[in-house]
Amino acid sequence: MTIPAALTPKPRVLLGPGPSDVPHSILQALALPTIGHLDPAFLAVMDDIRAMLRDVFKTGNPTTVPTSGTGSSGMETCMVNLLEPGDRVLVGINGVFGTRMAEVARRCSASVTAVEGAWGRALDLNDFKKAAGASRFKLVCVVHAETSTGALQNLDGFSGFAHDRGALLMVDAVTSLGGVPFEMDAWGIDAVYSGTQKCLACPPGLSPVSLSENAVTTLQVRNAPVQSWYLDLSLIGQYWGTERVYHHTAPINMLFALHEALRLILEEGLDVRHRRHRTNAEALWAGLTAMGLTLPVPDAERLPPLTVVQVPDGIDEAAVRAQLLKEYNLEIGGGLGPMQGKVWRIGLMGHGSNRKNVTLCLAALTAALRAQGHTAKDDPLAAANAVWA
Ligand SMILES: *Cc1c(COP(=O)(O)O)cnc(C)c1O
């Protein structure tokens, strides 16, 4: 029997906003035999994953587990566990994912105060202070790496600010974890979630979360049970903890894959990995600038795993992406939300952040733009090579 065409996709180079390229050993982990979710052999996998996740999040929190679902399920998990109807939440909004956090909080019947900032810029802590006034809050929410705009949020001072107002600090680290420095405990973060398909270099399907001791206490003293049975961390914790009580069937093979992904990250070393992401991003930025393209996010706030590039006047941006895919098997992203049609988003995430991919992307983009009459100002590859030299 032949394998249907639908199941023989061409391998792509994934330089979009996620999913990112998955290393071979992780794909092999997915193909391991499926075993039972209470099999003693599997319990060892779970213990390893919790320990490695703590190392990657830089936390000692016992409540550190991958939840079943993509990054948004981690967002929802943190919200539904920590919020009760009427709770006040302060949410920073400078892109699609801050907007999504506010929406999820509202659906938990929380009262949301938005701190709006320019898309493509980091948020200013002073704007949080102004919006908060003298009020107290249950949660202060902020996105560390806004994948929709390419802005990296400096989190200095955020935990002190949140804690002074009686709030827990909740951070979206979907695109930052494994790609830029992230220090849960040192930065005083109470709730964090990430996703496997960005800088962790795994397929989509799991969302690691971690709760601080104060966040766990907040969960324990709730007035009413968590409204989502599936995402209730007090129940999920009984499966991941010593009790091993069945809650829902863990996605066994995805967890094998996450185990391998975390192992690769710790083998490379977090500092080396972060430097790799930064150097390759700087090479990409140098190349794009040499082409005469504009990077709207200021240098100091630019996110190494995800670069936003302004589409030059007169260029059909979708045709460029289609050409890259067709002729180079190369995927880059278009703009999201209000930035649709105006920008490209180029991801250098996890395994995909390497010299070969940057070189391919610059060469392919130069050719696709030339096909529409846009000539590069200077030599993009020479500019990128100068960064690696
Ligand atoms: C991708 C992403 C999400 C959502 O993750 P999904 O896996 O698509 O559910 C949330 N926040 C940020 C910053 C992201 O980049």
PDBQT file of the ligand as one rigid body, heavy atoms in Angstrom, charges set to zero:
ROOT
HETATM    1  C1  LIG A 401       2.223  31.122  20.052  1.00  0.00    +0.000 C 
HETATM    2  C2  LIG A 401       1.913  31.975  21.239  1.00  0.00    +0.000 A 
HETATM    3  C3  LIG A 401       0.828  31.723  22.097  1.00  0.00    +0.000 A 
HETATM    4  C4  LIG A 401      -0.216  30.691  21.799  1.00  0.00    +0.000 C 
HETATM    5  O1  LIG A 401       0.295  29.451  21.668  1.00  0.00    +0.000 OA
HETATM    6  P1  LIG A 401      -0.516  28.340  20.811  1.00  0.00    +0.000 P 
HETATM    7  O2  LIG A 401       0.449  27.205  20.874  1.00  0.00    +0.000 OA
HETATM    8  O3  LIG A 401      -0.691  28.893  19.443  1.00  0.00    +0.000 OA
HETATM    9  O4  LIG A 401      -1.777  28.063  21.509  1.00  0.00    +0.000 OA
HETATM   10  C5  LIG A 401       0.676  32.506  23.205  1.00  0.00    +0.000 A 
HETATM   11  N1  LIG A 401       1.524  33.513  23.477  1.00  0.00    +0.000 NA
HETATM   12  C6  LIG A 401       2.575  33.804  22.670  1.00  0.00    +0.000 A 
HETATM   13  C7  LIG A 401       3.471  34.932  23.013  1.00  0.00    +0.000 C 
HETATM   14  C8  LIG A 401       2.795  33.050  21.525  1.00  0.00    +0.000 A 
HETATM   15  O5  LIG A 401       3.820  33.335  20.724  1.00  0.00    +0.000 OA
ENDROOT
TORSDOF 0
